[in-house]
């Protein structure tokens, strides 16, 4: 079965592999980067901001 490309809510790129959270897609690359990012890392707030979009879209 062929996977359909979906737009990642974090990097906003079309990807085939990843996970869905509340019907929003996160590509495998972003998922791995997020789980391996320390809270002190400068990119951590970016990930938090992008993840908040999941709930904003759901409640909109």
Predicted model as a PDB file, atoms N, CA, C, CB and O in Angstrom, pLDDT in the B-factor column:
MODEL        1                                                                  
ATOM      1  N   UNK A   1       0.836  -1.178   0.000  1.00 62.00           N  
ATOM      2  CA  UNK A   1       0.000   0.000   0.000  1.00 62.00           C  
ATOM      3  C   UNK A   1       0.886   1.249   0.000  1.00 62.00           C  
ATOM      4  CB  UNK A   1      -0.954  -0.006   1.216  1.00 62.00           C  
ATOM      5  O   UNK A   1       1.804   1.359   0.813  1.00 62.00           O  
ATOM      6  N   UNK A   2       0.617   2.170  -0.894  1.00 65.00           N  
ATOM      7  CA  UNK A   2       1.406   3.380  -1.031  1.00 65.00           C  
ATOM      8  C   UNK A   2       0.965   4.420  -0.009  1.00 65.00           C  
ATOM      9  CB  UNK A   2       1.289   3.940  -2.452  1.00 65.00           C  
ATOM     10  O   UNK A   2      -0.230   4.645   0.185  1.00 65.00           O  
ATOM     11  N   UNK A   3       1.943   5.056   0.645  1.00 74.00           N  
ATOM     12  CA  UNK A   3       1.634   6.104   1.616  1.00 74.00           C  
ATOM     13  C   UNK A   3       1.396   7.418   0.884  1.00 74.00           C  
ATOM     14  CB  UNK A   3       2.778   6.256   2.654  1.00 74.00           C  
ATOM     15  O   UNK A   3       2.064   7.726  -0.104  1.00 74.00           O  
ATOM     16  N   UNK A   4       0.447   8.177   1.378  1.00 81.00           N  
ATOM     17  CA  UNK A   4       0.110   9.464   0.790  1.00 81.00           C  
ATOM     18  C   UNK A   4       0.874  10.553   1.537  1.00 81.00           C  
ATOM     19  CB  UNK A   4      -1.426   9.721   0.838  1.00 81.00           C  
ATOM     20  O   UNK A   4       0.898  10.566   2.768  1.00 81.00           O  
ATOM     21  N   UNK A   5       1.492  11.455   0.801  1.00 89.00           N  
ATOM     22  CA  UNK A   5       2.230  12.550   1.419  1.00 89.00           C  
ATOM     23  C   UNK A   5       1.259  13.484   2.141  1.00 89.00           C  
ATOM     24  CB  UNK A   5       3.049  13.326   0.360  1.00 89.00           C  
ATOM     25  O   UNK A   5       0.169  13.784   1.655  1.00 89.00           O  
ATOM     26  N   UNK A   6       1.695  13.927   3.310  1.00 94.00           N  
ATOM     27  CA  UNK A   6       0.906  14.861   4.114  1.00 94.00           C  
ATOM     28  C   UNK A   6       1.804  16.020   4.512  1.00 94.00           C  
ATOM     29  CB  UNK A   6       0.299  14.160   5.377  1.00 94.00           C  
ATOM     30  O   UNK A   6       3.026  15.881   4.556  1.00 94.00           O  
ATOM     31  N   UNK A   7       1.193  17.164   4.800  1.00 95.00           N  
ATOM     32  CA  UNK A   7       1.972  18.333   5.213  1.00 95.00           C  
ATOM     33  C   UNK A   7       2.223  18.275   6.718  1.00 95.00           C  
ATOM     34  CB  UNK A   7       1.238  19.651   4.832  1.00 95.00           C  
ATOM     35  O   UNK A   7       1.294  18.176   7.520  1.00 95.00           O  
ATOM     36  N   UNK A   8       3.495  18.339   7.074  1.00 95.00           N  
ATOM     37  CA  UNK A   8       3.913  18.316   8.485  1.00 95.00           C  
ATOM     38  C   UNK A   8       3.552  19.641   9.137  1.00 95.00           C  
ATOM     39  CB  UNK A   8       5.444  18.042   8.615  1.00 95.00           C  
ATOM     40  O   UNK A   8       3.810  20.705   8.573  1.00 95.00           O  
ATOM     41  N   UNK A   9       2.957  19.583  10.321  1.00 94.00           N  
ATOM     42  CA  UNK A   9       2.567  20.794  11.035  1.00 94.00           C  
ATOM     43  C   UNK A   9       3.780  21.537  11.608  1.00 94.00           C  
ATOM     44  CB  UNK A   9       1.595  20.445  12.157  1.00 94.00           C  
ATOM     45  O   UNK A   9       3.672  22.709  11.968  1.00 94.00           O  
ATOM     46  N   UNK A  10       4.929  20.864  11.693  1.00 94.00           N  
ATOM     47  CA  UNK A  10       6.129  21.491  12.242  1.00 94.00           C  
ATOM     48  C   UNK A  10       6.954  22.151  11.135  1.00 94.00           C  
ATOM     49  CB  UNK A  10       6.980  20.454  12.994  1.00 94.00           C  
ATOM     50  O   UNK A  10       7.184  23.359  11.174  1.00 94.00           O  
ATOM     51  N   UNK A  11       7.400  21.366  10.148  1.00 94.00           N  
ATOM     52  CA  UNK A  11       8.267  21.905   9.091  1.00 94.00           C  
ATOM     53  C   UNK A  11       7.491  22.367   7.861  1.00 94.00           C  
ATOM     54  CB  UNK A  11       9.280  20.861   8.679  1.00 94.00           C  
ATOM     55  O   UNK A  11       8.050  23.015   6.976  1.00 94.00           O  
ATOM     56  N   UNK A  12       6.208  22.034   7.807  1.00 93.00           N  
ATOM     57  CA  UNK A  12       5.309  22.412   6.726  1.00 93.00           C  
ATOM     58  C   UNK A  12       5.722  21.862   5.361  1.00 93.00           C  
ATOM     59  CB  UNK A  12       5.223  23.898   6.652  1.00 93.00           C  
ATOM     60  O   UNK A  12       5.371  22.427   4.325  1.00 93.00           O  
ATOM     61  N   UNK A  13       6.470  20.754   5.368  1.00 96.00           N  
ATOM     62  CA  UNK A  13       6.868  20.080   4.137  1.00 96.00           C  
ATOM     63  C   UNK A  13       5.987  18.860   3.919  1.00 96.00           C  
ATOM     64  CB  UNK A  13       8.360  19.675   4.186  1.00 96.00           C  
ATOM     65  O   UNK A  13       5.479  18.271   4.873  1.00 96.00           O  
ATOM     66  N   UNK A  14       5.811  18.487   2.662  1.00 96.00           N  
ATOM     67  CA  UNK A  14       5.067  17.273   2.331  1.00 96.00           C  
ATOM     68  C   UNK A  14       5.970  16.070   2.608  1.00 96.00           C  
ATOM     69  CB  UNK A  14       4.583  17.288   0.834  1.00 96.00           C  
ATOM     70  O   UNK A  14       7.077  15.986   2.076  1.00 96.00           O  
ATOM     71  N   UNK A  15       5.496  15.144   3.437  1.00 95.00           N  
ATOM     72  CA  UNK A  15       6.268  13.953   3.803  1.00 95.00           C  
ATOM     73  C   UNK A  15       5.354  12.740   3.786  1.00 95.00           C  
ATOM     74  CB  UNK A  15       6.929  14.120   5.199  1.00 95.00           C  
ATOM     75  O   UNK A  15       4.133  12.862   3.872  1.00 95.00           O  
ATOM     76  N   UNK A  16       5.969  11.557   3.672  1.00 94.00           N  
ATOM     77  CA  UNK A  16       5.199  10.308   3.656  1.00 94.00           C  
ATOM     78  C   UNK A  16       5.162   9.612   5.009  1.00 94.00           C  
ATOM     79  CB  UNK A  16       5.774   9.368   2.629  1.00 94.00           C  
ATOM     80  O   UNK A  16       4.154   9.006   5.371  1.00 94.00           O  
ATOM     81  N   UNK A  17       6.260   9.697   5.759  1.00 95.00           N  
ATOM     82  CA  UNK A  17       6.355   8.962   7.021  1.00 95.00           C  
ATOM     83  C   UNK A  17       6.238   9.895   8.206  1.00 95.00           C  
ATOM     84  CB  UNK A  17       7.668   8.192   7.095  1.00 95.00           C  
ATOM     85  O   UNK A  17       6.857  10.958   8.241  1.00 95.00           O  
ATOM     86  N   UNK A  18       5.430   9.486   9.186  1.00 95.00           N  
ATOM     87  CA  UNK A  18       5.279  10.289  10.381  1.00 95.00           C  
ATOM     88  C   UNK A  18       4.135   9.783  11.242  1.00 95.00           C  
ATOM     89  CB  UNK A  18       5.055  11.740  10.014  1.00 95.00           C  
ATOM     90  O   UNK A  18       3.663   8.657  11.082  1.00 95.00           O  
ATOM     91  N   UNK A  19       3.701  10.636  12.156  1.00 94.00           N  
ATOM     92  CA  UNK A  19       2.627  10.281  13.080  1.00 94.00           C  
ATOM     93  C   UNK A  19       1.505  11.325  12.992  1.00 94.00           C  
ATOM     94  CB  UNK A  19       3.168  10.174  14.539  1.00 94.00           C  
ATOM     95  O   UNK A  19       1.715  12.447  12.532  1.00 94.00           O  
ATOM     96  N   UNK A  20       0.326  10.932  13.438  1.00 93.00           N  
ATOM     97  CA  UNK A  20      -0.808  11.847  13.501  1.00 93.00           C  
ATOM     98  C   UNK A  20      -1.182  12.049  14.966  1.00 93.00           C  
ATOM     99  CB  UNK A  20      -2.025  11.303  12.679  1.00 93.00           C  
ATOM    100  O   UNK A  20      -1.324  11.089  15.723  1.00 93.00           O  
ATOM    101  N   UNK A  21      -1.338  13.312  15.348  1.00 90.00           N  
ATOM    102  CA  UNK A  21      -1.776  13.674  16.693  1.00 90.00           C  
ATOM    103  C   UNK A  21      -2.981  14.584  16.523  1.00 90.00           C  
ATOM    104  CB  UNK A  21      -0.624  14.375  17.527  1.00 90.00           C  
ATOM    105  O   UNK A  21      -2.882  15.650  15.917  1.00 90.00           O  
ATOM    106  N   UNK A  22      -4.117  14.160  17.059  1.00 88.00           N  
ATOM    107  CA  UNK A  22      -5.357  14.939  16.911  1.00 88.00           C  
ATOM    108  C   UNK A  22      -5.586  15.301  15.454  1.00 88.00           C  
ATOM    109  CB  UNK A  22      -5.308  16.220  17.774  1.00 88.00           C  
ATOM    110  O   UNK A  22      -5.926  16.440  15.133  1.00 88.00           O  
ATOM    111  N   UNK A  23      -5.398  14.335  14.581  1.00 88.00           N  
ATOM    112  CA  UNK A  23      -5.607  14.465  13.142  1.00 88.00           C  
ATOM    113  C   UNK A  23      -4.644  15.431  12.466  1.00 88.00           C  
ATOM    114  CB  UNK A  23      -7.006  14.907  12.880  1.00 88.00           C  
ATOM    115  O   UNK A  23      -4.885  15.841  11.331  1.00 88.00           O  
ATOM    116  N   UNK A  24      -3.555  15.804  13.139  1.00 91.00           N  
ATOM    117  CA  UNK A  24      -2.515  16.654  12.545  1.00 91.00           C  
ATOM    118  C   UNK A  24      -1.259  15.807  12.379  1.00 91.00           C  
ATOM    119  CB  UNK A  24      -2.229  17.929  13.433  1.00 91.00           C  
ATOM    120  O   UNK A  24      -0.917  15.014  13.257  1.00 91.00           O  
ATOM    121  N   UNK A  25      -0.572  15.977  11.247  1.00 94.00           N  
ATOM    122  CA  UNK A  25       0.570  15.150  10.886  1.00 94.00           C  
ATOM    123  C   UNK A  25       1.889  15.781  11.312  1.00 94.00           C  
ATOM    124  CB  UNK A  25       0.577  14.900   9.397  1.00 94.00           C  
ATOM    125  O   UNK A  25       2.095  16.982  11.142  1.00 94.00           O  
ATOM    126  N   UNK A  26       2.787  14.957  11.870  1.00 96.00           N  
ATOM    127  CA  UNK A  26       4.155  15.357  12.185  1.00 96.00           C  
ATOM    128  C   UNK A  26       5.069  14.345  11.508  1.00 96.00           C  
ATOM    129  CB  UNK A  26       4.409  15.422  13.750  1.00 96.00           C  
ATOM    130  O   UNK A  26       4.968  13.146  11.764  1.00 96.00           O  
ATOM    131  N   UNK A  27       5.964  14.827  10.640  1.00 96.00           N  
ATOM    132  CA  UNK A  27       6.836  13.910   9.906  1.00 96.00           C  
ATOM    133  C   UNK A  27       7.829  13.243  10.855  1.00 96.00           C  
ATOM    134  CB  UNK A  27       7.588  14.656   8.784  1.00 96.00           C  
ATOM    135  O   UNK A  27       8.092  13.730  11.955  1.00 96.00           O  
ATOM    136  N   UNK A  28       8.358  12.137  10.405  1.00 97.00           N  
ATOM    137  CA  UNK A  28       9.269  11.347  11.227  1.00 97.00           C  
ATOM    138  C   UNK A  28      10.519  12.139  11.613  1.00 97.00           C  
ATOM    139  CB  UNK A  28       9.667  10.075  10.490  1.00 97.00           C  
ATOM    140  O   UNK A  28      11.003  12.021  12.738  1.00 97.00           O  
ATOM    141  N   UNK A  29      11.041  12.941  10.689  1.00 97.00           N  
ATOM    142  CA  UNK A  29      12.236  13.738  10.974  1.00 97.00           C  
ATOM    143  C   UNK A  29      11.974  14.736  12.099  1.00 97.00           C  
ATOM    144  CB  UNK A  29      12.700  14.479   9.710  1.00 97.00           C  
ATOM    145  O   UNK A  29      12.777  14.856  13.025  1.00 97.00           O  
ATOM    146  N   UNK A  30      10.852  15.449  12.021  1.00 96.00           N  
ATOM    147  CA  UNK A  30      10.516  16.432  13.063  1.00 96.00           C  
ATOM    148  C   UNK A  30      10.225  15.752  14.388  1.00 96.00           C  
ATOM    149  CB  UNK A  30       9.310  17.274  12.639  1.00 96.00           C  
ATOM    150  O   UNK A  30      10.622  16.243  15.444  1.00 96.00           O  
ATOM    151  N   UNK A  31       9.532  14.623  14.335  1.00 96.00           N  
ATOM    152  CA  UNK A  31       9.247  13.883  15.570  1.00 96.00           C  
ATOM    153  C   UNK A  31      10.543  13.509  16.275  1.00 96.00           C  
ATOM    154  CB  UNK A  31       8.420  12.616  15.270  1.00 96.00           C  
ATOM    155  O   UNK A  31      10.673  13.713  17.482  1.00 96.00           O  
ATOM    156  N   UNK A  32      11.504  12.962  15.532  1.00 97.00           N  
ATOM    157  CA  UNK A  32      12.776  12.565  16.127  1.00 97.00           C  
ATOM    158  C   UNK A  32      13.545  13.762  16.669  1.00 97.00           C  
ATOM    159  CB  UNK A  32      13.624  11.827  15.107  1.00 97.00           C  
ATOM    160  O   UNK A  32      14.146  13.691  17.741  1.00 97.00           O  
ATOM    161  N   UNK A  33      13.521  14.861  15.922  1.00 96.00           N  
ATOM    162  CA  UNK A  33      14.221  16.058  16.378  1.00 96.00           C  
ATOM    163  C   UNK A  33      13.590  16.609  17.660  1.00 96.00           C  
ATOM    164  CB  UNK A  33      14.212  17.132  15.278  1.00 96.00           C  
ATOM    165  O   UNK A  33      14.295  17.042  18.571  1.00 96.00           O  
ATOM    166  N   UNK A  34      12.260  16.588  17.719  1.00 95.00           N  
ATOM    167  CA  UNK A  34      11.578  17.101  18.912  1.00 95.00           C  
ATOM    168  C   UNK A  34      11.877  16.255  20.147  1.00 95.00           C  
ATOM    169  CB  UNK A  34      10.071  17.151  18.675  1.00 95.00           C  
ATOM    170  O   UNK A  34      12.168  16.799  21.212  1.00 95.00           O  
ATOM    171  N   UNK A  35      11.809  14.941  20.016  1.00 94.00           N  
ATOM    172  CA  UNK A  35      12.006  14.098  21.199  1.00 94.00           C  
ATOM    173  C   UNK A  35      13.457  14.106  21.666  1.00 94.00           C  
ATOM    174  CB  UNK A  35      11.569  12.668  20.904  1.00 94.00           C  
ATOM    175  O   UNK A  35      13.742  13.745  22.808  1.00 94.00           O  
ATOM    176  N   UNK A  36      14.372  14.511  20.798  1.00 96.00           N  
ATOM    177  CA  UNK A  36      15.788  14.563  21.172  1.00 96.00           C  
ATOM    178  C   UNK A  36      16.275  15.977  21.482  1.00 96.00           C  
ATOM    179  CB  UNK A  36      16.626  13.977  20.065  1.00 96.00           C  
ATOM    180  O   UNK A  36      17.471  16.186  21.689  1.00 96.00           O  
ATOM    181  N   UNK A  37      15.368  16.945  21.515  1.00 96.00           N  
ATOM    182  CA  UNK A  37      15.727  18.332  21.805  1.00 96.00           C  
ATOM    183  C   UNK A  37      15.572  18.606  23.293  1.00 96.00           C  
ATOM    184  CB  UNK A  37      14.859  19.310  20.983  1.00 96.00           C  
ATOM    185  O   UNK A  37      14.520  18.360  23.883  1.00 96.00           O  
ATOM    186  N   UNK A  38      16.626  19.113  23.875  1.00 96.00           N  
ATOM    187  CA  UNK A  38      16.619  19.472  25.293  1.00 96.00           C  
ATOM    188  C   UNK A  38      15.813  20.753  25.488  1.00 96.00           C  
ATOM    189  CB  UNK A  38      18.068  19.649  25.829  1.00 96.00           C  
ATOM    190  O   UNK A  38      15.763  21.596  24.592  1.00 96.00           O  
ATOM    191  N   UNK A  39      15.185  20.904  26.648  1.00 95.00           N  
ATOM    192  CA  UNK A  39      14.376  22.091  26.930  1.00 95.00           C  
ATOM    193  C   UNK A  39      15.211  23.366  26.937  1.00 95.00           C  
ATOM    194  CB  UNK A  39      13.670  21.935  28.266  1.00 95.00           C  
ATOM    195  O   UNK A  39      14.661  24.457  26.788  1.00 95.00           O  
ATOM    196  N   UNK A  40      16.516  23.254  27.104  1.00 96.00           N  
ATOM    197  CA  UNK A  40      17.396  24.422  27.093  1.00 96.00           C  
ATOM    198  C   UNK A  40      17.845  24.788  25.685  1.00 96.00           C  
ATOM    199  CB  UNK A  40      18.609  24.167  27.966  1.00 96.00           C  
ATOM    200  O   UNK A  40      18.461  25.836  25.487  1.00 96.00           O  
ATOM    201  N   UNK A  41      17.547  23.944  24.710  1.00 96.00           N  
ATOM    202  CA  UNK A  41      17.941  24.184  23.323  1.00 96.00           C  
ATOM    203  C   UNK A  41      17.178  25.381  22.772  1.00 96.00           C  
ATOM    204  CB  UNK A  41      17.686  22.930  22.452  1.00 96.00           C  
ATOM    205  O   UNK A  41      16.009  25.577  23.103  1.00 96.00           O  
ATOM    206  N   UNK A  42      17.829  26.179  21.937  1.00 95.00           N  
ATOM    207  CA  UNK A  42      17.180  27.376  21.377  1.00 95.00           C  
ATOM    208  C   UNK A  42      16.021  27.043  20.444  1.00 95.00           C  
ATOM    209  CB  UNK A  42      18.198  28.212  20.630  1.00 95.00           C  
ATOM    210  O   UNK A  42      15.173  27.901  20.198  1.00 95.00           O  
ATOM    211  N   UNK A  43      15.961  25.815  19.914  1.00 94.00           N  
ATOM    212  CA  UNK A  43      14.879  25.433  19.008  1.00 94.00           C  
ATOM    213  C   UNK A  43      13.639  24.933  19.765  1.00 94.00           C  
ATOM    214  CB  UNK A  43      15.367  24.355  18.045  1.00 94.00           C  
ATOM    215  O   UNK A  43      12.572  24.796  19.167  1.00 94.00           O  
ATOM    216  N   UNK A  44      13.764  24.664  21.051  1.00 95.00           N  
ATOM    217  CA  UNK A  44      12.652  24.143  21.848  1.00 95.00           C  
ATOM    218  C   UNK A  44      11.406  25.040  21.795  1.00 95.00           C  
ATOM    219  CB  UNK A  44      13.095  23.975  23.288  1.00 95.00           C  
ATOM    220  O   UNK A  44      10.310  24.520  21.589  1.00 95.00           O  
ATOM    221  N   UNK A  45      11.526  26.353  21.970  1.00 94.00           N  
ATOM    222  CA  UNK A  45      10.320  27.210  21.883  1.00 94.00           C  
ATOM    223  C   UNK A  45       9.630  27.132  20.514  1.00 94.00           C  
ATOM    224  CB  UNK A  45      10.695  28.665  22.174  1.00 94.00           C  
ATOM    225  O   UNK A  45       8.406  27.232  20.436  1.00 94.00           O  
ATOM    226  N   UNK A  46      10.394  26.956  19.451  1.00 94.00           N  
ATOM    227  CA  UNK A  46       9.810  26.800  18.120  1.00 94.00           C  
ATOM    228  C   UNK A  46       8.919  25.564  18.079  1.00 94.00           C  
ATOM    229  CB  UNK A  46      10.915  26.702  17.048  1.00 94.00           C  
ATOM    230  O   UNK A  46       7.803  25.619  17.560  1.00 94.00           O  
ATOM    231  N   UNK A  47       9.407  24.445  18.625  1.00 93.00           N  
ATOM    232  CA  UNK A  47       8.623  23.221  18.634  1.00 93.00           C  
ATOM    233  C   UNK A  47       7.350  23.398  19.459  1.00 93.00           C  
ATOM    234  CB  UNK A  47       9.455  22.060  19.184  1.00 93.00           C  
ATOM    235  O   UNK A  47       6.288  22.918  19.063  1.00 93.00           O  
ATOM    236  N   UNK A  48       7.442  24.071  20.582  1.00 93.00           N  
ATOM    237  CA  UNK A  48       6.267  24.334  21.420  1.00 93.00           C  
ATOM    238  C   UNK A  48       5.249  25.152  20.635  1.00 93.00           C  
ATOM    239  CB  UNK A  48       6.670  25.076  22.723  1.00 93.00           C  
ATOM    240  O   UNK A  48       4.057  24.843  20.648  1.00 93.00           O  
ATOM    241  N   UNK A  49       5.710  26.180  19.960  1.00 92.00           N  
ATOM    242  CA  UNK A  49       4.821  27.025  19.161  1.00 92.00           C  
ATOM    243  C   UNK A  49       4.119  26.205  18.074  1.00 92.00           C  
ATOM    244  CB  UNK A  49       5.613  28.186  18.524  1.00 92.00           C  
ATOM    245  O   UNK A  49       2.910  26.334  17.880  1.00 92.00           O  
ATOM    246  N   UNK A  50       4.866  25.375  17.377  1.00 91.00           N  
ATOM    247  CA  UNK A  50       4.282  24.572  16.306  1.00 91.00           C  
ATOM    248  C   UNK A  50       3.284  23.552  16.862  1.00 91.00           C  
ATOM    249  CB  UNK A  50       5.386  23.856  15.516  1.00 91.00           C  
ATOM    250  O   UNK A  50       2.239  23.326  16.253  1.00 91.00           O  
ATOM    251  N   UNK A  51       3.587  22.941  17.995  1.00 90.00           N  
ATOM    252  CA  UNK A  51       2.681  21.967  18.595  1.00 90.00           C  
ATOM    253  C   UNK A  51       1.387  22.620  19.067  1.00 90.00           C  
ATOM    254  CB  UNK A  51       3.362  21.264  19.761  1.00 90.00           C  
ATOM    255  O   UNK A  51       0.331  21.989  19.018  1.00 90.00           O  
ATOM    256  N   UNK A  52       1.444  23.861  19.520  1.00 89.00           N  
ATOM    257  CA  UNK A  52       0.234  24.578  19.941  1.00 89.00           C  
ATOM    258  C   UNK A  52      -0.741  24.732  18.792  1.00 89.00           C  
ATOM    259  CB  UNK A  52       0.593  25.950  20.503  1.00 89.00           C  
ATOM    260  O   UNK A  52      -1.949  24.828  19.008  1.00 89.00           O  
ATOM    261  N   UNK A  53      -0.226  24.758  17.576  1.00 83.00           N  
ATOM    262  CA  UNK A  53      -1.089  24.888  16.402  1.00 83.00           C  
ATOM    263  C   UNK A  53      -2.047  23.708  16.282  1.00 83.00           C  
ATOM    264  CB  UNK A  53      -0.246  25.005  15.135  1.00 83.00           C  
ATOM    265  O   UNK A  53      -3.115  23.842  15.683  1.00 83.00           O  
ATOM    266  N   UNK A  54      -1.687  22.568  16.834  1.00 82.00           N  
ATOM    267  CA  UNK A  54      -2.581  21.400  16.800  1.00 82.00           C  
ATOM    268  C   UNK A  54      -3.892  21.743  17.495  1.00 82.00           C  
ATOM    269  CB  UNK A  54      -1.913  20.163  17.474  1.00 82.00           C  
ATOM    270  O   UNK A  54      -4.968  21.489  16.955  1.00 82.00           O  
ATOM    271  N   UNK A  55      -3.805  22.320  18.693  1.00 77.00           N  
ATOM    272  CA  UNK A  55      -5.001  22.638  19.454  1.00 77.00           C  
ATOM    273  C   UNK A  55      -5.721  23.854  18.884  1.00 77.00           C  
ATOM    274  CB  UNK A  55      -4.646  22.879  20.908  1.00 77.00           C  
ATOM    275  O   UNK A  55      -6.948  23.924  18.948  1.00 77.00           O  
ATOM    276  N   UNK A  56      -4.991  24.800  18.334  1.00 73.00           N  
ATOM    277  CA  UNK A  56      -5.643  25.965  17.736  1.00 73.00           C  
ATOM    278  C   UNK A  56      -6.464  25.569  16.532  1.00 73.00           C  
ATOM    279  CB  UNK A  56      -4.614  27.013  17.340  1.00 73.00           C  
ATOM    280  O   UNK A  56      -7.572  26.077  16.358  1.00 73.00           O  
ATOM    281  N   UNK A  57      -5.965  24.683  15.698  1.00 60.00           N  
ATOM    282  CA  UNK A  57      -6.727  24.216  14.538  1.00 60.00           C  
ATOM    283  C   UNK A  57      -7.914  23.389  14.962  1.00 60.00           C  
ATOM    284  CB  UNK A  57      -5.842  23.406  13.605  1.00 60.00           C  
ATOM    285  O   UNK A  57      -8.987  23.482  14.365  1.00 60.00           O  
ATOM    286  N   UNK A  58      -7.734  22.581  15.987  1.00 53.00           N  
ATOM    287  CA  UNK A  58      -8.813  21.707  16.449  1.00 53.00           C  
ATOM    288  C   UNK A  58      -9.973  22.536  17.018  1.00 53.00           C  
ATOM    289  CB  UNK A  58      -8.286  20.718  17.515  1.00 53.00           C  
ATOM    290  O   UNK A  58     -11.137  22.204  16.794  1.00 53.00           O  
ATOM    291  N   UNK A  59      -9.662  23.609  17.752  1.00 51.00           N  
ATOM    292  CA  UNK A  59     -10.682  24.414  18.399  1.00 51.00           C  
ATOM    293  C   UNK A  59     -11.221  25.535  17.516  1.00 51.00           C  
ATOM    294  CB  UNK A  59     -10.133  24.993  19.659  1.00 51.00           C  
ATOM    295  O   UNK A  59     -12.194  26.196  17.878  1.00 51.00           O  
ATOM    296  N   UNK A  60     -10.604  25.751  16.374  1.00 47.00           N  
ATOM    297  CA  UNK A  60     -11.004  26.870  15.500  1.00 47.00           C  
ATOM    298  C   UNK A  60     -12.371  26.648  14.888  1.00 47.00           C  
ATOM    299  CB  UNK A  60      -9.981  27.074  14.391  1.00 47.00           C  
ATOM    300  O   UNK A  60     -12.853  27.491  14.132  1.00 47.00           O  
TER     301      UNK A  60                                                      
ENDMDL                                                                          
END                                                                             
